[in-house]
Amino acid sequence: MGIRDRFLEIQEELKSLRPENPPVLIAVSKFQPLEKIKEAVNAGVIHFGENRIQEGLEKFAEWIANENSNLVLHHIGPVQSGTFRKLFLGYSHTHGVGGEGSVFELLSRAEKEQKQIGYFLQANLTREDTKHGFEKKELISLLEKKEMLSNTFCKLEGLMVMGPSDGDPFKTRETFRELSKIRKEYLPEGKLSMGMSGDYRIAIEEGSDFVRIGSAIFGERN
Ligand SMILES: *Cc1c(COP(=O)(O)O)cnc(C)c1O
């Protein structure tokens, strides 16, 4: 199976898993070459995810420059302080804002640029040191002042999490369920960004609105 078939198959599966409100499929093209991205565009992929800001801007330059393009570019993963400015050159969403300093840097940068962006706060609910994001308590205390978390240009769209690195299905479900509860209680209007190639089915059962799928569409990364 090629990229087209894998994308179409997953797209159909997402619809069948939750016909009334299927999640948005973000095709994660990080580390994939331009030819593969073109194949995905031709198959009808609209939402793409890249983790390195600059690399994504270069690969997607032709679509970013084209006003008629309907592609939507999502940044996934952490943003280094001082590089927020670059997000506004092509990305409309960023999933993975993981510290209070980053939130306020993003908000003030959006005002300076006068450009729209939506963002997701990343939670670290698996307590793995390798994972970036807010611990549950920090996340909740931030959400308690959520009127400070959006401005005219920059909107808090929702919450993001990654499942445990060992892929244990029980822990994965617990993690997604926990984020879903936090959303329900503290950000009911917000969306959930959770689920990758190995765990998107569980994420959808737990209410995910955006799944970020790379290798199941593009094959293994180089
Ligand atoms: C790489 C990555 C993905 C996609 O991972 P796959 O396992 O290839 O589907 C999703 N989200 C984030 C934050 C990533 O870094």
Ligand as a Chemical Component Dictionary entry (heavy atoms), coordinates in Angstrom:
data_LIG
# 
_chem_comp.id                   LIG 
_chem_comp.type                 NON-POLYMER 
_chem_comp.pdbx_formal_charge   0 
_chem_comp.three_letter_code    LIG 
# 
loop_
_chem_comp_atom.comp_id 
_chem_comp_atom.atom_id 
_chem_comp_atom.alt_atom_id 
_chem_comp_atom.type_symbol 
_chem_comp_atom.charge 
_chem_comp_atom.model_Cartn_x 
_chem_comp_atom.model_Cartn_y 
_chem_comp_atom.model_Cartn_z 
_chem_comp_atom.pdbx_ordinal 
LIG C1 C1 C 0 6.145 12.264 15.536 1  
LIG C2 C2 C 0 4.954 12.732 16.260 2  
LIG C3 C3 C 0 3.677 12.238 15.937 3  
LIG C4 C4 C 0 3.442 11.142 14.907 4  
LIG O1 O1 O 0 3.995 9.940  15.333 5  
LIG P1 P1 P 0 3.690 8.543  14.614 6  
LIG O2 O2 O 0 3.935 7.550  15.663 7  
LIG O3 O3 O 0 4.643 8.447  13.473 8  
LIG O4 O4 O 0 2.288 8.553  14.163 9  
LIG C5 C5 C 0 2.603 12.756 16.625 10 
LIG N1 N1 N 0 2.747 13.708 17.555 11 
LIG C6 C6 C 0 3.948 14.207 17.883 12 
LIG C7 C7 C 0 4.033 15.278 18.924 13 
LIG C8 C8 C 0 5.088 13.743 17.255 14 
LIG O5 O5 O 0 6.274 14.243 17.604 15 
# 
loop_
_chem_comp_bond.comp_id 
_chem_comp_bond.atom_id_1 
_chem_comp_bond.atom_id_2 
_chem_comp_bond.value_order 
_chem_comp_bond.pdbx_ordinal 
LIG C1 C2 SING 1  
LIG C2 C3 SING 2  
LIG C2 C8 DOUB 3  
LIG C3 C4 SING 4  
LIG C3 C5 DOUB 5  
LIG C4 O1 SING 6  
LIG O1 P1 SING 7  
LIG P1 O2 DOUB 8  
LIG P1 O3 SING 9  
LIG P1 O4 SING 10 
LIG C5 N1 SING 11 
LIG N1 C6 DOUB 12 
LIG C6 C7 SING 13 
LIG C6 C8 SING 14 
LIG C8 O5 SING 15 
# 
